[in-house]
Amino acid sequence: MKHILFVCTGNTCRSPMAEGLLRKLASERGIQVEVRSAGVAATSGMPISRHAEAVLRDHNVEGPPHSTQLSSNLVGWADLVLTLTRSHKQHVMQVFPDSVHKTYTLKEYVEDDEQVLNDVQELDSLFATLEMKRALGQEILASERERAIEIRQRIPSFDISDPFGGSRDDYNIAAAEIRTALDRLLDKLG
């Protein structure tokens, strides 16, 4: 059984919707997964957003009742860490460097364009090198910065839109983005 951890900012909107929806969709397809979610800036125990809860209810899904702070225990538990944005992914890789091999954005993980995947891999490697240089106080070359910019411009956005503070429609749009990616994820896992 695969253990999947979804990560967003506060664990009150996107990642709880992803957790609940994946649990239901996987069950419908007979795919065994264990799913959890957490936030990089979550306060554990906060209720999930009322709009996220309503979206889940509309899909006959029970989501997590409250938020959870991202921790080393959760990252260690996961076979796969799927973030909702690139900045969440970078945060996870920076704080939990041992998770680099299993951390992706949700949309990136289900991407099947080989050139895009090669660009993502090169950018991740370059990001790790630049972070190491920063930590060691080494100079970052202009050519390294330019290469990162060049690659970033070619890669499509792998971010799920953030509905926080928005209308119910904003939550429906985010949920639809998540659901599309989850269908592709289940195709890949099945």
Steps between C-alpha positions, in 0.01 A plus 500: 500500500639839397507780760432840341539834676352817350658829604376859464535813711249489785346155446153655502413513128689322223677214674193391701296501178771294328515258793125443515452480124787256449376276778157480334621468139755232590235303686267519199778359278607237752847654538637471852663815630533663836470877476580786736552873462693776676601863462840668493357788706207322663388537857402150606137467603352783294173407324515465124344780296120497486513519121745206482272306732199586279682390183588169663142457621376562142722208389378283790849506644609527858817702527729546794320695776792726582842615386832332568847659505752337265749295701793267449280212622245565224767539234663178623165318490437598137612302198401798288476867599280696260495875545243738357752759380866521403575719803356231730723245325808718547413549867465124557830427322679775692372401846501124437788440254468122531158529331634637170460163322129476590380862490317644199222741429180309430478628142870433439471140621225424250670686212595271212686735263860373504660839420306671779604225744867537396477875557345447843774256596773740387335789685472295821866405475598861435283616791676252732842619380412866549361431851821317591710788371291748701537291813878478453533869419625427149445729206208420273603555140299718266490208256333282767235765567440548128465125445241475781303790348518345152370163622227657718368690198457175304327301773120532518351599834453200725320704766142431606324835537460618860136559593579626852282798584311464175146412401343158481564514124872542568490182708309315228763603245785382725315173570452444125875554441576256781251242375645507148849441637375228737338311212838501324673400824271199539563403136871503583457305826252251353 
